[in-house]
Amino acid sequence: MVALLTLVALVVAGIVALYAVSSALRSTRELALVLPYESGLLPQQHAVSRYHARWYAITVLFLAFDMEMIFMYPWAVVVADMGAKAVVEMFGFLAVLLVGVTYVWREGALRWT
């Protein structure tokens, strides 16, 4: 029991010591409170500014290819065991992803001019 109380006392003393060192070394300038964290550069725009609509279409494109890769690798492992049913299901899944890619293409996200 004495060892446990000693350990708790050492932990509390360590926490108090670290807090005291942190308080002694921190900057007290008010400017540090409004600057971005550990950057040193002044922000060029507001933190919650809106993104251009083009990035939403690119996000859809990324998700389409990401989902394709997530589901195609395990499918490739079991396609021989499952047979034609697995091939039909994968083509149906790819058709749904193709709808997303077609939407992104129509929106012009693949055009970088």
MARBA-3410 file (N, C-alpha, C, O; in Angstrom, 1 decimal):
113
0.8,-1.2,0.0,0.0,0.0,0.0,0.9,1.3,0.0,0.5,2.3,-0.6 ~ 2.0,1.2,0.7,2.9,2.3,0.8,3.5,2.6,-0.6,3.7,3.7,-1.0 ~ 3.8,1.5,-1.3,4.4,1.6,-2.6,3.4,2.3,-3.6,3.8,3.1,-4.4 ~ 2.2,1.9,-3.5,1.2,2.5,-4.4,1.0,4.0,-4.1,0.9,4.8,-5.0 ~ 1.0,4.4,-2.8,0.8,5.8,-2.5,2.1,6.6,-2.9,2.0,7.8,-3.3
3.3,6.0,-2.8,4.5,6.6,-3.2,4.4,6.9,-4.8,4.8,7.9,-5.2 ~ 4.0,5.9,-5.5,3.9,6.0,-6.9,2.9,7.1,-7.3,3.2,7.9,-8.2 ~ 1.7,7.2,-6.7,0.7,8.2,-6.9,1.3,9.6,-6.6,1.1,10.5,-7.4 ~ 2.0,9.7,-5.5,2.7,11.0,-5.1,3.7,11.4,-6.2,3.8,12.6,-6.5 ~ 4.5,10.4,-6.7,5.5,10.7,-7.7,4.8,11.2,-9.0,5.3,12.1,-9.7
3.8,10.5,-9.4,3.0,10.9,-10.6,2.5,12.3,-10.5,2.6,13.1,-11.4 ~ 1.8,12.6,-9.4,1.2,13.9,-9.1,2.3,15.0,-9.1,2.2,16.1,-9.7 ~ 3.5,14.7,-8.5,4.6,15.6,-8.4,5.2,15.9,-9.8,5.5,17.0,-10.2 ~ 5.2,14.8,-10.6,5.7,15.0,-12.0,4.8,15.8,-12.9,5.2,16.6,-13.6 ~ 3.5,15.6,-12.7,2.5,16.4,-13.4,2.6,17.9,-13.0,2.6,18.8,-13.9
2.7,18.1,-11.7,2.8,19.5,-11.3,4.1,20.2,-11.8,4.1,21.3,-12.2 ~ 5.2,19.4,-11.8,6.5,19.9,-12.3,6.4,20.2,-13.8,6.9,21.3,-14.2 ~ 5.8,19.4,-14.6,5.7,19.6,-16.0,4.8,20.8,-16.3,5.0,21.6,-17.2 ~ 3.7,21.0,-15.5,2.8,22.1,-15.7,3.6,23.4,-15.3,3.4,24.4,-16.0 ~ 4.4,23.4,-14.3,5.1,24.6,-13.9,6.2,24.9,-14.9,6.3,26.1,-15.2
6.9,24.0,-15.5,7.8,24.2,-16.5,7.1,24.8,-17.8,7.6,25.7,-18.4 ~ 6.0,24.2,-18.1,5.2,24.7,-19.3,4.8,26.1,-19.1,4.8,26.9,-20.0 ~ 4.3,26.4,-17.9,3.8,27.8,-17.6,5.0,28.8,-17.7,4.8,29.9,-18.1 ~ 6.2,28.4,-17.2,7.3,29.3,-17.2,7.9,29.5,-18.6,8.4,30.6,-18.9 ~ 7.8,28.5,-19.5,8.3,28.7,-20.8,7.4,29.2,-21.9,7.8,29.6,-23.0
6.1,29.2,-21.6,5.2,29.7,-22.7,5.2,31.2,-22.9,5.6,31.9,-22.0 ~ 4.9,31.5,-24.1,4.8,32.9,-24.5,3.6,33.6,-23.9,2.5,33.0,-23.9 ~ 3.8,34.8,-23.5,2.6,35.5,-22.9,2.1,36.6,-23.8,1.3,37.4,-23.5 ~ 2.7,36.6,-25.0,2.2,37.6,-26.0,0.8,37.3,-26.4,0.4,36.2,-26.7 ~ 0.0,38.4,-26.6,-1.4,38.2,-27.0,-1.4,37.8,-28.5,-2.4,37.2,-28.9
-0.4,38.2,-29.3,-0.4,37.9,-30.7,-0.4,36.4,-31.0,-0.9,35.9,-31.9 ~ 0.3,35.7,-30.1,0.4,34.3,-30.2,-1.0,33.6,-30.1,-1.1,32.5,-30.6 ~ -1.9,34.2,-29.5,-3.2,33.6,-29.4,-4.1,33.7,-30.6,-5.0,32.9,-30.8 ~ -3.8,34.6,-31.5,-4.6,34.8,-32.7,-3.9,34.2,-34.0,-4.5,34.2,-35.0 ~ -2.6,33.9,-33.9,-2.0,33.3,-35.0,-2.3,31.8,-35.2,-2.7,31.2,-34.2
-2.1,31.3,-36.4,-2.4,29.9,-36.6,-1.4,29.0,-35.8,-0.2,29.5,-35.5 ~ -1.8,27.9,-35.4,-0.9,27.0,-34.5,0.4,26.6,-35.2,0.4,26.0,-36.3 ~ 1.5,27.0,-34.6,2.8,26.6,-35.0,3.2,27.0,-36.5,4.0,26.3,-37.1 ~ 2.5,28.0,-37.0,2.8,28.3,-38.4,3.7,29.5,-38.6,4.7,29.4,-39.3 ~ 3.3,30.6,-37.9,4.1,31.8,-38.0,3.7,32.7,-39.2,4.0,33.8,-39.3
2.9,32.1,-40.1,2.4,32.9,-41.3,1.0,33.4,-41.0,0.2,32.7,-40.4 ~ 0.7,34.6,-41.4,-0.6,35.1,-41.2,-1.6,34.5,-42.2,-1.2,34.3,-43.4 ~ -2.8,34.1,-41.8,-3.7,33.5,-42.7,-4.1,34.4,-43.9,-4.3,35.6,-43.7 ~ -4.3,33.9,-45.1,-4.6,34.6,-46.2,-6.2,34.8,-46.4,-6.6,35.7,-47.0 ~ -6.9,33.8,-45.8,-8.4,33.9,-45.9,-8.9,33.3,-44.6,-8.2,32.7,-43.8
-10.2,33.4,-44.5,-10.9,32.9,-43.3,-10.8,31.4,-43.2,-10.8,30.7,-44.3 ~ -10.8,30.8,-42.1,-10.6,29.4,-41.9,-11.8,28.6,-42.4,-11.6,27.4,-42.8 ~ -13.0,29.2,-42.4,-14.2,28.4,-42.9,-14.6,28.9,-44.3,-15.8,28.9,-44.6 ~ -13.7,29.4,-45.1,-14.1,29.8,-46.4,-14.5,28.7,-47.3,-14.2,27.5,-47.0 ~ -15.3,28.9,-48.3,-15.9,27.9,-49.1,-14.9,27.4,-50.1,-14.1,28.1,-50.6
-15.1,26.1,-50.4,-14.3,25.5,-51.5,-14.9,25.8,-52.9,-16.2,25.9,-52.9 ~ -14.2,25.7,-53.9,-14.7,25.9,-55.2,-15.5,24.6,-55.5,-15.2,23.5,-55.1 ~ -16.6,24.7,-56.3,-17.5,23.6,-56.6,-16.8,22.5,-57.3,-17.2,21.3,-57.3 ~ -15.7,22.8,-58.0,-15.0,21.8,-58.8,-14.4,20.7,-57.9,-14.3,19.6,-58.3 ~ -14.1,21.1,-56.6,-13.5,20.1,-55.7,-14.5,19.0,-55.3,-14.1,17.9,-54.9
-15.8,19.4,-55.3,-16.8,18.4,-54.9,-16.8,17.3,-56.0,-16.9,16.1,-55.6 ~ -16.7,17.6,-57.2,-16.7,16.6,-58.3,-15.5,15.8,-58.2,-15.5,14.6,-58.5 ~ -14.4,16.4,-57.9,-13.1,15.6,-57.8,-13.2,14.7,-56.6,-12.7,13.6,-56.7 ~ -13.9,15.1,-55.6,-14.1,14.2,-54.4,-14.9,13.0,-54.8,-14.6,11.9,-54.4 ~ -16.0,13.2,-55.6,-16.8,12.1,-56.1,-15.9,11.1,-56.9,-16.1,9.9,-56.8
-15.1,11.7,-57.8,-14.2,10.8,-58.6,-13.3,10.0,-57.7,-13.1,8.8,-58.0 ~ -12.7,10.6,-56.7,-11.8,9.9,-55.8,-12.5,8.8,-55.1,-12.0,7.7,-55.0 ~ -13.7,9.1,-54.6,-14.5,8.1,-53.9,-14.8,6.9,-54.8,-14.9,5.8,-54.4 ~ -15.1,7.2,-56.1,-15.5,6.1,-57.0,-14.3,5.2,-57.2,-14.4,4.0,-57.2 ~ -13.1,5.8,-57.5,-11.9,4.9,-57.7,-11.5,4.2,-56.4,-11.0,3.1,-56.4
-11.7,4.9,-55.2,-11.3,4.3,-54.0,-12.2,3.1,-53.6,-11.7,2.1,-53.2 ~ -13.5,3.3,-53.8,-14.4,2.2,-53.6,-14.2,1.0,-54.5,-14.3,-0.2,-54.2 ~ -13.8,1.3,-55.8,-13.5,0.3,-56.7,-12.3,-0.6,-56.2,-12.4,-1.8,-56.3 ~ -11.3,0.1,-55.8,-10.1,-0.7,-55.3,-10.4,-1.4,-54.0,-9.9,-2.5,-53.8 ~ -11.2,-0.8,-53.1,-11.5,-1.5,-51.9,-12.2,-2.8,-52.1,-12.0,-3.8,-51.4
-13.1,-2.8,-53.1,-14.0,-4.0,-53.3,-13.4,-5.0,-54.4,-13.8,-6.1,-54.4 ~ -12.5,-4.5,-55.3,-12.0,-5.3,-56.3,-10.9,-6.3,-55.8,-10.9,-7.4,-56.3 ~ -10.1,-5.9,-54.9,-9.1,-6.8,-54.4,-9.6,-8.0,-53.7,-9.3,-9.2,-54.0 ~ -10.6,-7.9,-52.7,-11.1,-9.1,-52.1,-11.9,-9.9,-53.2,-12.0,-11.2,-53.1 ~ -12.6,-9.2,-54.1,-13.4,-9.9,-55.1,-12.4,-10.8,-56.0,-12.8,-11.9,-56.3
-11.3,-10.3,-56.3,-10.3,-11.1,-57.1,-9.9,-12.3,-56.4,-9.5,-13.3,-57.1 ~ -9.9,-12.3,-55.1,-9.4,-13.5,-54.4,-10.5,-14.6,-54.4,-10.2,-15.8,-54.5 ~ -11.8,-14.2,-54.3,-12.9,-15.2,-54.2,-13.6,-15.5,-55.5,-14.5,-16.3,-55.5 ~ -13.3,-14.8,-56.6,-14.1,-14.9,-57.8,-14.0,-16.3,-58.4,-15.0,-16.8,-58.9 ~ -12.9,-17.0,-58.3,-12.8,-18.4,-58.8,-13.7,-19.3,-58.0,-14.3,-20.3,-58.6
-13.9,-19.1,-56.7,-14.7,-20.0,-55.9,-16.2,-19.7,-56.1,-17.0,-20.6,-56.1 ~ -16.6,-18.5,-56.3,-18.0,-18.1,-56.4,-18.6,-18.3,-57.8,-19.8,-18.5,-58.0 ~ -17.7,-18.1,-58.8,-18.2,-18.4,-60.2,-18.8,-17.2,-60.9,-18.4,-16.0,-60.6 ~ -19.8,-17.4,-61.7,-20.3,-16.4,-62.6,-21.2,-15.4,-61.8,-21.3,-14.2,-62.2 ~ -21.7,-15.8,-60.7,-22.5,-14.9,-59.9,-21.6,-13.7,-59.4,-22.1,-12.6,-59.4
-20.4,-14.0,-59.0,-19.5,-12.9,-58.5,-19.2,-12.0,-59.6,-19.0,-10.8,-59.4 ~ -19.0,-12.5,-60.9,-18.7,-11.6,-62.0,-19.8,-10.7,-62.3,-19.6,-9.5,-62.6 ~ -21.1,-11.2,-62.3,-22.2,-10.4,-62.6,-22.4,-9.3,-61.5,-22.7,-8.2,-61.8 ~ -22.2,-9.7,-60.2,-22.3,-8.7,-59.1,-21.2,-7.6,-59.3,-21.5,-6.4,-59.0 ~ -20.0,-8.0,-59.7,-19.0,-7.0,-59.8,-19.2,-6.0,-61.0,-19.0,-4.8,-60.9
-19.8,-6.6,-62.1,-20.1,-5.7,-63.2,-21.3,-4.7,-62.8,-21.3,-3.6,-63.2 ~ -22.2,-5.2,-62.0,-23.2,-4.3,-61.5,-22.7,-3.2,-60.6,-23.1,-2.0,-60.7 ~ -21.7,-3.6,-59.7,-21.1,-2.6,-58.9,-20.3,-1.6,-59.7,-20.3,-0.4,-59.4 ~ -19.6,-2.1,-60.7,-18.8,-1.2,-61.6,-19.7,-0.2,-62.4,-19.3,0.9,-62.7 ~ -20.9,-0.7,-62.7,-21.8,0.1,-63.4,-22.3,1.3,-62.6,-22.5,2.4,-63.0
-22.5,1.0,-61.3,-22.9,2.1,-60.3,-21.8,3.1,-60.2,-22.0,4.3,-60.2 ~ -20.5,2.7,-60.2,-19.4,3.6,-60.1,-19.2,4.3,-61.4,-18.8,5.5,-61.4 ~ -19.6,3.7,-62.5,-19.5,4.4,-63.8,-20.4,5.6,-63.9,-20.1,6.6,-64.5 ~ -21.6,5.5,-63.2,-22.5,6.6,-63.2,-21.8,7.8,-62.5,-22.0,8.9,-62.9 ~ -21.1,7.5,-61.4,-20.4,8.6,-60.7,-19.3,9.2,-61.5,-19.2,10.4,-61.5
-18.6,8.4,-62.2,-17.5,8.9,-63.1,-18.1,9.7,-64.2,-17.5,10.7,-64.6 ~ -19.2,9.2,-64.8,-19.8,10.0,-65.9,-20.3,11.3,-65.4,-20.2,12.3,-66.1 ~ -20.9,11.4,-64.2,-21.3,12.7,-63.6,-20.1,13.6,-63.5,-20.2,14.8,-63.9 ~ -19.0,13.1,-63.0,-17.8,13.9,-62.8,-17.3,14.4,-64.2,-16.8,15.6,-64.3 ~ -17.3,13.5,-65.1,-16.8,13.9,-66.5,-17.7,15.0,-67.1,-17.2,16.0,-67.7
-19.0,14.9,-66.9,-20.0,15.9,-67.4,-19.8,17.2,-66.7,-19.9,18.3,-67.3 ~ -19.4,17.2,-65.4,-19.2,18.4,-64.7,-17.9,19.1,-65.0,-17.7,20.3,-64.7 ~ -17.0,18.4,-65.7,-15.8,19.0,-66.2,-14.6,18.9,-65.2,-13.7,19.6,-65.3 ~ -14.7,18.0,-64.2,-13.7,17.9,-63.3,-12.4,17.2,-63.8,-11.3,17.4,-63.3 ~ -12.5,16.6,-65.0,-11.4,16.0,-65.6,-10.7,16.9,-66.5,-9.6,16.6,-67.1
-11.2,18.1,-66.7,-10.6,19.1,-67.6,-9.8,20.1,-66.7,-10.4,20.7,-65.8 ~ -8.5,20.3,-66.9,-7.7,21.1,-66.0,-7.3,22.4,-66.7,-6.3,22.9,-66.4 ~ -8.2,23.0,-67.5,-7.9,24.2,-68.1,-8.8,25.3,-67.6,-8.7,26.5,-68.0
END
